[in-house]
Amino acid sequence: MNTIVTQYLDERKATYFDESESDFKTVTKVVRRYATLGPDTRLLEIGTGTGWFQVRCRQEGVPCRGLEPDPQLAASTVELGRRHGLTLQVQVGSIEGTDIGVGLYDVIIANSVFEHVEDWQLGLAKVAAALKPGGVFFFQSTNKFSFRGGEYWIPLYGWMPDRMRYAVRRALQGEAIMQWGIDWNQFTYPLLRRTFKKLGYSQVLDRADVIDPDNLNNPTWAKQSVLRLLQRSRVLKHTVLWFYDDTMFVCIK
């Protein structure tokens, strides 16, 4: 049993499901702008983690399959579903090494996953192939130049060269971190935008494009004004996103 995974689950077993509700609403609000989420939707989540997204989808009447590379996390997802009276479909496997089909899904979700996918370009190509025409891919991950990235507590952590980041994590957490938990990748908006366009998506929309200023979770005049300004000014938008906490895209096939 992987002690790092066990610790990860122990830290989240008490309150994490309840705390995930706002994240679920945020993700699905964005996706619903571009796709229908209902009983006929074919949805795949890559990286189920603790299973909160899977359970909440089923509670909303949206069938959802999961792909999870870690057997402990896959088992945790199934168990969380069982505790809520649900039988969840979770396949154990990595996105690089698993056949997820061609033209099968209406929606694919990868929320805080691809930083942990070593061959991320192959993974993204398989996602693009697995979507139906008009299908929607929701992607959220690291941003290399964020000042306070979510992967580790060290300031400007993502700014380090990859080998330096790996060495720091091994020194502080041991070699096991390289088997589970390391962020192989720190992405940038320009890199991802180019990659998604090369994969043939008809629309590649970034965080500023997909957030509706008239439908914010906690709207204020200031937030709405800033977002509208970003949507009008290409230069300002790219400058702000360069240093934002994460990367977020919605890609439409």
N, C-alpha and C positions, 0 to 999 in steps of 0.2 A: 504494500500500500504506500502510495506517495505521500510523504509527510507534508510537503508543501501544499498539495491539494487538500489534504485533511485539514490543515490549518486554515486554508482559504474557506472551506465549507464551514468549519467551526465558527469562524468570525462572522458568518452571514446567516447561520441557521435560525437565529432568534427573531430578527426584525427585518431581514433583507427583503422578504416577499412583500411586506406592507410598504416598505420604502420604495419599492420598484414601481408602484402605481403611477407616479408622476412621469417616470421614464417611459412607461408603456404608452401613456396618453400622448407624450411628446412625439414618439416615433410614429404611432398610428395616425396622429393628426397630420403629420407630414405626408405619410404614404397615401392617406385617403384623398389628398389633393390630386393624385395622379392615378389611383387604382381603387376599385371596389374591394372592400373587405367584407366578405359574407360567407354563407355556407357553401357556396360554389367556388370560392377562391382556392387556388392551389398555391400554398405558401410554404417556403422552406426557410428555416432559420439555421444559419451556419454558426456553430459554437453556442450550444444551449446554456453553458455555464450551470447555474443552480437550477434552471428550469422555469424561472419566473415568467418569461415571455411566452413560453409554450402554454403554461397554465392559463394565463390571462387571455390569450387568443382563444382557447377552447371555451373559457367562460363567456367570451363575447360571441360565441357561435362561429368562430373562424377556424376551420381545420388547419392544422399546422404540423408539418413534419420537422424533425430536428436532425442535424448532423453534428456529432460531438467527438473530437479525437480522444478525449480522456475517458476511460471506462468508469472511473469513480464519479465524474461529473455526469456522465450519461445515466448512471444508476441513481444519482441524486435527483436528476430531473424526473425520472420515472417515479421515484418515491414521492416527490413533491406532488406530482399528478395524482398518485394514489391517495394521498392525504386529502386531496380536494375532490375525490370521487371520480377521477378521470384516468383513462388509459392513454398514455402518450406514446407516440411513435418516434423513437430516437435511434438512429443508426450510429454505431461506433465507427469512426473513421475520420481521416483528415480530408480537407477539401482537395489537397493535391493528389491524394491516392485513391479517392473514391469516385466511382462513376455516378454522377448525379443526373445523367441523361441529357437529352437535347430537346429543346422546345417544350418542356413539361410544366413550367411554373409561371404563374401570374405575378408573383411577388417573391423576391428573395431578400432576406434581412441578414446583414452582417454588422452587428453592433459591438464595437470594441473587440474585434476578432482578428483582423488582418495584420495587426502589428505582431501577432504571434504566429503568422503563417510564413515559414521560411521562404518557400518558393511562391511568393505572393502573386507574381505575374501569371503563373500557371493557374493559380486559384481563381484569379479574376477572369481569366479566359474561360474557365469551365463554368463560372457563374453566367457569363454573357451567353454562352452556348445553351445553357439550361433554361433560359427564359423564353417564353413565347413571344412572338412579335407583339410589340406594345407593352411587354412586361416591364415591371418596375424593380429596380435594385436599390435598396437603401443601404448606404455604406457610411459607417462612422468609425474613426480610428484616431491615431496619434497625429500631432502636428509638430514636426521637428523643431520649429522655432518658437513654440509657445514658451512663455516665461514660467508657467507652472503646469506642466503636463501631468497627466494622471497616472503615468506608469510608475514613477518613483519620486521620492520626496526631495531629491537633490535639486536645487535651483539650476535652471538651464540644462537639465539632464539630457534633453533631446538634442542639444547643440553639440554634444560630444560625438566624435567619430564612433562608428559602430564598435570597433575593437576595444576602444576605451570604455564604452558603456558595458560591454560584456565583461571586461576585466574588473570593473568596479562592482558589478553585481555578483560576480564569483567571489570576490574578496569579502564582500559584506554578507552574502547569503549562502555561499558554498557552491560546489559544482552542480548540485541538483537543480539549481535555477536554470541551467542550460537545457535540461531535459523537460522542464515544465515551468512556464511563467516568464521566460525571457521575452522581451520585445525585440524581435529580430529587426523590426523596421520602425523607423520614424519617418513619416510621410510629409510631403509638402503639397499644398494645393496645386501648384503648377504641374508637378510630376503626375499626380493623380488625374488631373484634367486631361493631360496629354494621353495618358494610358487609356482612360475610358473612351476618348474619341477614337483612338486607334482600334479599339475593340468593336467599333461600329455602332455605338449607341446613337440614336437619332437626336436625343437631348441629353446634355450633361449639365446638371444644375447643382450649384454649390449652396452652402448654408445660407448665404444672403439671398439667393434666388428663391429658395423653397419656403422660407419663413414668411408667413402672411402677417403684415403689420396690423391688420384689422382683426386678427384672430390669435393673439398671444395668450399664453397661459396666465400671465400676470401683467396685463397691459398698463403702461403709463404713457403719458404724453411724450416724455423724453425717449423711451425705448422705441415708440412708434416713429418718432421724428428721425432718430438716428438710423433706423432700418430703412426708411424711405430714402434717406440721403445716400446710404450705401447702394441701394438699388438703382439710383440715378447716376451715381458717379463710379465709373469703372475703376479709375485710379485709386480712389479712396477705398473702394471695396477690396481690391487686391492687397492694398497696404494693411488694412485691418485684419483680413483673413491670414495674411502671412504670419502674424503673431498670435492668432486666436488659440484658445485652449485645445481645440481638436480639429479634425477634418470631417466634414460631412458632405455627402453628395447623394442626390437622387438621379439615377440614370435610367432612361427610358429606351428600350430597344426599338 
